[in-house]
Amino acid sequence: MYNQGATVAKAMLLIDRIDRLKGNIPDPNYLIKADKAAAYFKTFVKLSGNAYVWNYGGAVPQPGIDTEDTDHAHLDLSLIIWARKFGLGGFTDIDMNHLVATMQKVLSG
């Protein structure tokens, strides 16, 4: 499931940032893996109106599974927000606007 990998990738991103703030040279694989994990998100999201939707199973085809629930989606979104902040995963302002629309849709539904 994507959210499990996203949690690990966010930890790697934060370890990289902490090492840099301490003046250390971090393991380059942390940032590489965080970048790839964040970019992977865009391989399975779908546009629904102006919002992104995705299945709980992520890129693994699992028919009948409901759209990502809020409890699990925050794990995915947490990585995406940090990735965008640090220029990882190829996220644009448009992607972030789609994610804002997703949250508005979930919270108002």
ZAMARGU-935438 format. One record per atom (N, C-alpha, C): residue number from 1; residue in three letters; chain; atom name; x, y, z. Coordinates in pm, whole numbers. Last residue first. Layout:
ZAMARGU-935438
[NUM,ALA,A,CA,[X,Y,Z]],
...
//
This chain:
ZAMARGU-935438
[109,GLY,A,N,[-1822,1642,198]],
[109,GLY,A,CA,[-1908,1531,152]],
[109,GLY,A,C,[-1974,1455,260]],
[108,SER,A,N,[-1639,1821,274]],
[108,SER,A,CA,[-1775,1872,257]],
[108,SER,A,C,[-1872,1763,220]],
[107,LEU,A,N,[-1403,1676,289]],
[107,LEU,A,CA,[-1453,1741,410]],
[107,LEU,A,C,[-1596,1794,397]],
[106,VAL,A,N,[-1371,1590,23]],
[106,VAL,A,CA,[-1384,1492,133]],
[106,VAL,A,C,[-1449,1557,255]],
[105,LYS,A,N,[-1348,1835,-113]],
[105,LYS,A,CA,[-1452,1739,-152]],
[105,LYS,A,C,[-1478,1640,-37]],
[104,GLN,A,N,[-1123,1943,7]],
[104,GLN,A,CA,[-1252,2013,15]],
[104,GLN,A,C,[-1367,1920,-14]],
[103,MET,A,N,[-933,1753,-71]],
[103,MET,A,CA,[-966,1768,70]],
[103,MET,A,C,[-1099,1843,89]],
[102,THR,A,N,[-939,1795,-351]],
[102,THR,A,CA,[-968,1663,-294]],
[102,THR,A,C,[-1011,1677,-148]],
[101,ALA,A,N,[-856,2057,-370]],
[101,ALA,A,CA,[-992,2024,-412]],
[101,ALA,A,C,[-1033,1888,-357]],
[100,VAL,A,N,[-593,2016,-289]],
[100,VAL,A,CA,[-679,2102,-207]],
[100,VAL,A,C,[-825,2071,-241]],
[99,LEU,A,N,[-511,1861,-506]],
[99,LEU,A,CA,[-515,1801,-374]],
[99,LEU,A,C,[-598,1885,-276]],
[98,HIS,A,N,[-522,2048,-711]],
[98,HIS,A,CA,[-607,1928,-718]],
[98,HIS,A,C,[-619,1862,-581]],
[97,ASN,A,N,[-325,2223,-618]],
[97,ASN,A,CA,[-463,2270,-626]],
[97,ASN,A,C,[-560,2153,-637]],
[96,MET,A,N,[-103,2059,-654]],
[96,MET,A,CA,[-140,2097,-518]],
[96,MET,A,C,[-283,2150,-515]],
[95,ASP,A,N,[-95,2045,-933]],
[95,ASP,A,CA,[-115,1923,-852]],
[95,ASP,A,C,[-164,1959,-712]],
[94,ILE,A,N,[-44,2317,-984]],
[94,ILE,A,CA,[-169,2254,-1034]],
[94,ILE,A,C,[-198,2127,-954]],
[93,ASP,A,N,[209,2351,-884]],
[93,ASP,A,CA,[98,2422,-820]],
[93,ASP,A,C,[-36,2361,-862]],
[92,THR,A,N,[355,2019,-902]],
[92,THR,A,CA,[336,2157,-946]],
[92,THR,A,C,[225,2223,-864]],
[91,PHE,A,N,[600,1772,-834]],
[91,PHE,A,CA,[469,1830,-808]],
[91,PHE,A,C,[466,1978,-844]],
[90,GLY,A,N,[825,1606,-857]],
[90,GLY,A,CA,[772,1674,-975]],
[90,GLY,A,C,[635,1738,-956]],
[89,GLY,A,N,[956,1490,-644]],
[89,GLY,A,CA,[837,1424,-698]],
[89,GLY,A,C,[774,1492,-818]],
[88,LEU,A,N,[1068,1785,-466]],
[88,LEU,A,CA,[1076,1644,-503]],
[88,LEU,A,C,[947,1597,-568]],
[87,GLY,A,N,[1095,2038,-347]],
[87,GLY,A,CA,[1118,2020,-490]],
[87,GLY,A,C,[1134,1876,-535]],
[86,PHE,A,N,[1023,2072,-86]],
[86,PHE,A,CA,[1164,2054,-114]],
[86,PHE,A,C,[1193,2018,-259]],
[85,LYS,A,N,[746,2099,-100]],
[85,LYS,A,CA,[824,2202,-31]],
[85,LYS,A,C,[972,2194,-66]],
[84,ARG,A,N,[677,1856,-218]],
[84,ARG,A,CA,[659,1982,-292]],
[84,ARG,A,C,[745,2093,-231]],
[83,ALA,A,N,[732,1685,-2]],
[83,ALA,A,CA,[803,1670,-129]],
[83,ALA,A,C,[794,1798,-211]],
[82,TRP,A,N,[547,1771,188]],
[82,TRP,A,CA,[690,1788,214]],
[82,TRP,A,C,[771,1778,85]],
[81,ILE,A,N,[311,1698,47]],
[81,ILE,A,CA,[333,1837,91]],
[81,ILE,A,C,[481,1862,116]],
[80,ILE,A,N,[349,1421,15]],
[80,ILE,A,CA,[338,1508,-103]],
[80,ILE,A,C,[365,1654,-65]],
[79,LEU,A,N,[350,1323,278]],
[79,LEU,A,CA,[469,1311,195]],
[79,LEU,A,C,[464,1409,79]],
[78,SER,A,N,[85,1395,343]],
[78,SER,A,CA,[196,1448,421]],
[78,SER,A,C,[326,1438,342]],
[77,LEU,A,N,[-71,1245,170]],
[77,LEU,A,CA,[-63,1389,151]],
[77,LEU,A,C,[53,1451,229]],
[76,ASP,A,N,[-42,987,282]],
[76,ASP,A,CA,[0,1015,145]],
[76,ASP,A,C,[25,1164,126]],
[75,LEU,A,N,[-156,1035,532]],
[75,LEU,A,CA,[-20,982,523]],
[75,LEU,A,C,[38,1010,384]],
[74,HIS,A,N,[-412,1112,469]],
[74,HIS,A,CA,[-324,1212,529]],
[74,HIS,A,C,[-179,1166,527]],
[73,ALA,A,N,[-534,878,379]],
[73,ALA,A,CA,[-491,978,281]],
[73,ALA,A,C,[-397,1081,342]],
[72,HIS,A,N,[-619,742,604]],
[72,HIS,A,CA,[-500,695,534]],
[72,HIS,A,C,[-447,801,437]],
[71,ASP,A,N,[-837,899,689]],
[71,ASP,A,CA,[-737,851,785]],
[71,ASP,A,C,[-607,808,718]],
[70,THR,A,N,[-992,936,456]],
[70,THR,A,CA,[-919,1049,514]],
[70,THR,A,C,[-810,1002,610]],
[69,ASP,A,N,[-952,677,208]],
[69,ASP,A,CA,[-1021,740,319]],
[69,ASP,A,C,[-931,846,383]],
[68,GLU,A,N,[-962,643,-141]],
[68,GLU,A,CA,[-878,661,-21]],
[68,GLU,A,C,[-955,733,89]],
[67,THR,A,N,[-1256,480,-257]],
[67,THR,A,CA,[-1157,586,-267]],
[67,THR,A,C,[-1086,602,-134]],
[66,ASP,A,N,[-1290,123,-205]],
[66,ASP,A,CA,[-1336,262,-202]],
[66,ASP,A,C,[-1220,359,-220]],
[65,ILE,A,N,[-1256,-146,-422]],
[65,ILE,A,CA,[-1204,-76,-305]],
[65,ILE,A,C,[-1244,70,-315]],
[64,GLY,A,N,[-1335,-260,-658]],
[64,GLY,A,CA,[-1429,-261,-548]],
[64,GLY,A,C,[-1379,-191,-423]],
[63,PRO,A,N,[-1025,-394,-772]],
[63,PRO,A,CA,[-1162,-348,-797]],
[63,PRO,A,C,[-1248,-357,-672]],
[62,GLN,A,N,[-724,-309,-758]],
[62,GLN,A,CA,[-808,-382,-664]],
[62,GLN,A,C,[-952,-334,-680]],
[61,PRO,A,N,[-408,-273,-883]],
[61,PRO,A,CA,[-551,-280,-921]],
[61,PRO,A,C,[-629,-368,-824]],
[60,VAL,A,N,[-190,-70,-714]],
[60,VAL,A,CA,[-227,-210,-730]],
[60,VAL,A,C,[-374,-218,-766]],
[59,ALA,A,N,[-149,190,-655]],
[59,ALA,A,CA,[-135,152,-795]],
[59,ALA,A,C,[-172,6,-819]],
[58,GLY,A,N,[-368,192,-379]],
[58,GLY,A,CA,[-268,262,-459]],
[58,GLY,A,C,[-266,212,-601]],
[57,GLY,A,N,[-569,89,-226]],
[57,GLY,A,CA,[-462,-2,-268]],
[57,GLY,A,C,[-357,64,-352]],
[56,TYR,A,N,[-746,300,-211]],
[56,TYR,A,CA,[-670,264,-92]],
[56,TYR,A,C,[-551,175,-128]],
[55,ASN,A,N,[-736,497,-508]],
[55,ASN,A,CA,[-783,382,-431]],
[55,ASN,A,C,[-690,355,-315]],
[54,TRP,A,N,[-795,847,-549]],
[54,TRP,A,CA,[-713,727,-564]],
[54,TRP,A,C,[-767,618,-474]],
[53,VAL,A,N,[-846,1164,-702]],
[53,VAL,A,CA,[-897,1051,-625]],
[53,VAL,A,C,[-803,934,-648]],
[52,TYR,A,N,[-814,1516,-719]],
[52,TYR,A,CA,[-754,1384,-737]],
[52,TYR,A,C,[-829,1283,-651]],
[51,ALA,A,N,[-1048,1748,-864]],
[51,ALA,A,CA,[-985,1683,-748]],
[51,ALA,A,C,[-920,1552,-790]],
[50,ASN,A,N,[-1209,1859,-1049]],
[50,ASN,A,CA,[-1080,1926,-1027]],
[50,ASN,A,C,[-1003,1865,-909]],
[49,GLY,A,N,[-1327,1565,-1170]],
[49,GLY,A,CA,[-1357,1708,-1167]],
[49,GLY,A,C,[-1224,1780,-1154]],
[48,SER,A,N,[-1086,1368,-1088]],
[48,SER,A,CA,[-1232,1362,-1082]],
[48,SER,A,C,[-1280,1504,-1063]],
[47,LEU,A,N,[-799,1210,-1199]],
[47,LEU,A,CA,[-867,1337,-1185]],
[47,LEU,A,C,[-1018,1315,-1189]],
[46,LYS,A,N,[-622,968,-1009]],
[46,LYS,A,CA,[-708,1002,-1123]],
[46,LYS,A,C,[-773,1136,-1094]],
[45,VAL,A,N,[-305,827,-924]],
[45,VAL,A,CA,[-419,915,-896]],
[45,VAL,A,C,[-495,942,-1025]],
[44,PHE,A,N,[-87,675,-1006]],
[44,PHE,A,CA,[-214,607,-981]],
[44,PHE,A,C,[-329,699,-941]],
[43,THR,A,N,[136,828,-1049]],
[43,THR,A,CA,[110,718,-1143]],
[43,THR,A,C,[-25,652,-1120]],
[42,LYS,A,N,[178,1010,-849]],
[42,LYS,A,CA,[109,1058,-969]],
[42,LYS,A,C,[83,948,-1071]],
[41,PHE,A,N,[328,859,-665]],
[41,PHE,A,CA,[189,898,-634]],
[41,PHE,A,C,[112,935,-760]],
[40,TYR,A,N,[588,855,-756]],
[40,TYR,A,CA,[504,738,-779]],
[40,TYR,A,C,[356,769,-756]],
[39,ALA,A,N,[703,1082,-650]],
[39,ALA,A,CA,[666,1082,-792]],
[39,ALA,A,C,[573,966,-825]],
[38,ALA,A,N,[754,989,-388]],
[38,ALA,A,CA,[660,1099,-410]],
[38,ALA,A,C,[612,1099,-555]],
[37,ALA,A,N,[943,790,-442]],
[37,ALA,A,CA,[817,755,-375]],
[37,ALA,A,C,[712,863,-397]],
[36,LYS,A,N,[1150,942,-556]],
[36,LYS,A,CA,[1082,838,-635]],
[36,LYS,A,C,[948,800,-573]],
[35,ASP,A,N,[1219,1106,-336]],
[35,ASP,A,CA,[1178,1165,-464]],
[35,ASP,A,C,[1099,1063,-546]],
[34,ALA,A,N,[1300,915,-149]],
[34,ALA,A,CA,[1186,1002,-119]],
[34,ALA,A,C,[1131,1064,-247]],
[33,LYS,A,N,[1525,809,-283]],
[33,LYS,A,CA,[1410,724,-254]],
[33,LYS,A,C,[1285,807,-223]],
[32,ILE,A,N,[1691,1037,-288]],
[32,ILE,A,CA,[1653,968,-413]],
[32,ILE,A,C,[1528,885,-391]],
[31,LEU,A,N,[1725,1089,-17]],
[31,LEU,A,CA,[1654,1187,-101]],
[31,LEU,A,C,[1609,1123,-233]],
[30,TYR,A,N,[1863,855,60]],
[30,TYR,A,CA,[1741,899,129]],
[30,TYR,A,C,[1660,992,40]],
[29,ASN,A,N,[2091,838,-94]],
[29,ASN,A,CA,[1980,748,-124]],
[29,ASN,A,C,[1851,787,-53]],
[28,PRO,A,N,[2284,1003,13]],
[28,PRO,A,CA,[2207,1052,-102]],
[28,PRO,A,C,[2088,964,-136]],
[27,ASP,A,N,[2309,1060,351]],
[27,ASP,A,CA,[2313,951,254]],
[27,ASP,A,C,[2228,996,134]],
[26,PRO,A,N,[2421,1400,411]],
[26,PRO,A,CA,[2331,1285,428]],
[26,PRO,A,C,[2356,1178,322]],
[25,ILE,A,N,[2671,1558,568]],
[25,ILE,A,CA,[2636,1514,433]],
[25,ILE,A,C,[2550,1390,448]],
[24,ASN,A,N,[2589,1809,815]],
[24,ASN,A,CA,[2640,1679,773]],
[24,ASN,A,C,[2602,1650,629]],
[23,GLY,A,N,[2474,2031,921]],
[23,GLY,A,CA,[2600,2048,849]],
[23,GLY,A,C,[2664,1918,806]],
[22,LYS,A,N,[2229,2009,1026]],
[22,LYS,A,CA,[2339,1987,1119]],
[22,LYS,A,C,[2475,2006,1053]],
[21,LEU,A,N,[2078,2032,798]],
[21,LEU,A,CA,[2074,2141,896]],
[21,LEU,A,C,[2187,2130,998]],
[20,ARG,A,N,[2133,1782,684]],
[20,ARG,A,CA,[2180,1904,618]],
[20,ARG,A,C,[2182,2022,715]],
[19,ASP,A,N,[2002,1612,867]],
[19,ASP,A,CA,[2146,1600,845]],
[19,ASP,A,C,[2203,1728,783]],
[18,ILE,A,N,[1740,1703,825]],
[18,ILE,A,CA,[1803,1721,956]],
[18,ILE,A,C,[1955,1711,943]],
[17,ARG,A,N,[1695,1621,557]],
[17,ARG,A,CA,[1689,1763,594]],
[17,ARG,A,C,[1760,1789,728]],
[16,ASP,A,N,[1720,1340,580]],
[16,ASP,A,CA,[1807,1417,490]],
[16,ASP,A,C,[1812,1563,531]],
[15,ILE,A,N,[1506,1293,752]],
[15,ILE,A,CA,[1643,1261,796]],
[15,ILE,A,C,[1743,1337,711]],
[14,LEU,A,N,[1296,1369,582]],
[14,LEU,A,CA,[1322,1447,702]],
[14,LEU,A,C,[1461,1419,760]],
[13,LEU,A,N,[1313,1169,386]],
[13,LEU,A,CA,[1324,1310,349]],
[13,LEU,A,C,[1360,1395,470]],
[12,MET,A,N,[1264,943,544]],
[12,MET,A,CA,[1393,959,475]],
[12,MET,A,C,[1416,1105,436]],
[11,ALA,A,N,[1000,995,622]],
[11,ALA,A,CA,[1105,986,724]],
[11,ALA,A,C,[1243,1004,661]],
[10,LYS,A,N,[879,978,373]],
[10,LYS,A,CA,[879,1107,444]],
[10,LYS,A,C,[985,1107,552]],
[9,ALA,A,N,[918,705,323]],
[9,ALA,A,CA,[981,805,235]],
[9,ALA,A,C,[985,942,302]],
[8,VAL,A,N,[756,590,520]],
[8,VAL,A,CA,[900,567,523]],
[8,VAL,A,C,[973,673,439]],
[7,THR,A,N,[508,686,428]],
[7,THR,A,CA,[553,715,564]],
[7,THR,A,C,[704,698,576]],
[6,ALA,A,N,[491,573,177]],
[6,ALA,A,CA,[496,719,189]],
[6,ALA,A,C,[547,759,327]],
[5,GLY,A,N,[462,304,233]],
[5,GLY,A,CA,[586,350,170]],
[5,GLY,A,C,[602,500,183]],
[4,GLN,A,N,[202,320,338]],
[4,GLN,A,CA,[311,265,419]],
[4,GLN,A,C,[446,310,365]],
[3,ASN,A,N,[52,423,127]],
[3,ASN,A,CA,[71,505,248]],
[3,ASN,A,C,[180,450,339]],
[2,TYR,A,N,[45,223,-72]],
[2,TYR,A,CA,[127,342,-90]],
[2,TYR,A,C,[153,414,41]],
[1,MET,A,N,[84,-118,0]],
[1,MET,A,CA,[0,0,0]],
[1,MET,A,C,[88,124,0]],
//
